[in-house]
Amino acid sequence: MKRIILAFGLVGLFITASCKDNASSKIKSDNVAVAAERDEAGKQVPVMEFEKAEHDFGTIDQNTPQETVFKFTNTGNAPLIITDAKSSCGCTVPDPPKDPIAPGETGELKVKFNGSGQNQVTKTITVTANTEKGQELLRIKAFVTPKDAAPKGPVAQ
């Protein structure tokens, strides 16, 4: 038992002594430069700024297709790439740009709504991009009147 303890003690002493080399002498200046470039590139991100984050179609008749455009600008310092755009239901179809948006450039995300539902309807569009947040939320809303609803105002006889 004493031999085992002595053996572990010698191994520990050897490991401790071998790790006392000067760590700063092992740093390669080329690696420091590459790391600095990588860190600087990591700070460059696109920023997606929309003119509006919500669009109200107002009062529409049921099943009447609607369309709107959400305009945005890349105010960041790297190309903006939209990887996905999904809506909260199948009645709303987003159509994002396929090409990257350069810093300072503008883009458009078209959204089509088929006019389904009744009364107040709100739909959400989630845009996934290479921004710092990773996702942006947009909304459309409308008051949908049923097709069989009585017309508003005075009735002609």
C-alpha positions in Angstrom: 0.0 0.0 0.0 2.9 2.3 0.8 4.4 1.6 -2.6 1.2 2.6 -4.4 1.0 5.9 -2.5 4.7 6.5 -3.2 4.2 5.7 -6.9 1.2 8.1 -7.2 3.1 10.8 -5.3 6.1 10.5 -7.7 3.8 10.6 -10.8 2.0 13.7 -9.4 5.4 15.4 -8.7 6.5 14.6 -12.3 3.4 16.0 -13.8 3.6 19.2 -11.7 7.2 19.7 -12.6 6.7 19.1 -16.4 3.9 21.8 -16.5 6.0 24.6 -15.2 7.3 25.5 -18.7 6.8 29.2 -19.6 3.3 29.2 -21.3 3.9 32.6 -23.0 6.8 31.1 -25.0 4.4 28.6 -26.6 2.1 31.3 -28.1 2.4 31.6 -31.9 2.0 35.2 -33.1 0.3 33.9 -36.4 -2.5 32.3 -34.3 -3.0 35.5 -32.4 -3.5 37.4 -35.7 -5.9 34.8 -37.1 -7.9 34.9 -33.8 -8.1 38.7 -33.9 -9.5 38.6 -37.5 -12.0 35.9 -36.6 -13.2 37.9 -33.6 -13.5 41.1 -35.7 -15.5 39.2 -38.4 -17.8 37.8 -35.7 -18.8 41.4 -34.7 -20.1 42.1 -38.2 -23.8 41.2 -38.4 -26.7 42.3 -40.5 -29.5 44.3 -38.9 -33.0 44.0 -40.4 -35.0 47.2 -40.0 -38.6 47.1 -41.2 -40.6 50.3 -42.2 -43.5 48.7 -40.4 -43.9 45.5 -38.4 -47.7 45.2 -38.7 -50.1 45.7 -41.6 -53.9 46.2 -41.1 -56.0 45.3 -44.1 -59.0 46.9 -42.5 -62.5 45.3 -43.1 -62.5 42.8 -45.9 -65.0 40.3 -47.3 -64.4 36.7 -46.4 -62.3 34.7 -48.8 -61.1 37.8 -50.6 -57.3 37.5 -51.2 -55.2 40.3 -49.9 -51.5 41.1 -50.4 -49.0 43.5 -48.7 -45.3 44.2 -48.8 -43.1 44.6 -45.8 -40.1 46.8 -46.8 -36.9 46.5 -44.9 -33.3 47.8 -44.9 -30.1 46.1 -43.9 -28.6 48.7 -41.6 -25.9 46.3 -40.4 -22.4 45.8 -41.7 -22.7 42.3 -43.2 -24.9 40.7 -45.9 -28.4 39.8 -44.8 -29.5 36.3 -45.6 -33.1 35.3 -45.0 -33.2 31.5 -44.5 -36.9 31.1 -43.8 -40.2 32.8 -43.5 -43.2 31.0 -41.9 -46.7 32.1 -41.0 -48.9 31.1 -38.1 -51.3 29.3 -40.4 -51.6 28.1 -44.0 -53.9 31.0 -45.0 -50.9 33.4 -45.0 -48.0 32.9 -47.4 -44.8 34.9 -47.0 -42.5 35.3 -50.0 -39.0 36.5 -48.9 -36.2 37.6 -51.2 -33.9 34.7 -52.2 -30.7 36.8 -52.7 -28.6 38.3 -49.9 -29.3 41.9 -49.1 -26.0 43.9 -48.9 -25.4 46.5 -46.1 -27.4 49.7 -46.8 -29.6 48.0 -49.4 -33.4 47.5 -49.1 -35.5 44.4 -49.7 -39.2 43.4 -49.8 -41.0 40.5 -48.2 -44.4 39.9 -49.8 -47.2 38.4 -47.8 -50.4 37.0 -49.3 -53.5 36.4 -47.1 -56.5 34.4 -48.5 -59.1 36.2 -46.4 -60.3 33.2 -44.5 -61.7 33.4 -41.0 -64.3 35.6 -39.4 -64.3 38.8 -37.3 -61.0 40.0 -36.1 -58.1 37.9 -37.5 -54.4 38.4 -36.7 -51.6 36.3 -38.3 -47.9 36.2 -37.4 -45.0 35.9 -39.8 -41.7 34.7 -38.4 -38.7 35.7 -40.5 -35.5 33.7 -39.8 -32.3 35.4 -40.8 -28.6 35.7 -39.9 -29.2 38.7 -37.7 -28.1 38.9 -34.0 -31.7 38.1 -32.8 -32.1 35.4 -35.4 -35.8 36.0 -35.9 -38.1 38.9 -36.7 -41.8 38.9 -36.1 -44.3 40.6 -38.4 -48.1 40.7 -38.1 -51.1 41.2 -40.4 -54.6 41.7 -39.3 -58.0 42.2 -40.8 -61.7 42.3 -39.8 -63.3 39.6 -42.0 -67.0 39.9 -42.7 -68.8 36.7 -43.7 -70.0 36.5 -47.3 -73.6 35.9 -46.1 -73.6 38.9 -43.7 -76.2 41.5 -44.3 -74.9 44.6 -46.1 -74.2 47.6 -43.9 -76.1 50.8 -44.2 -79.7 51.4 -45.4 -81.4 48.6 -47.4 -83.0 49.7 -50.7 -86.6 48.5 -51.3 
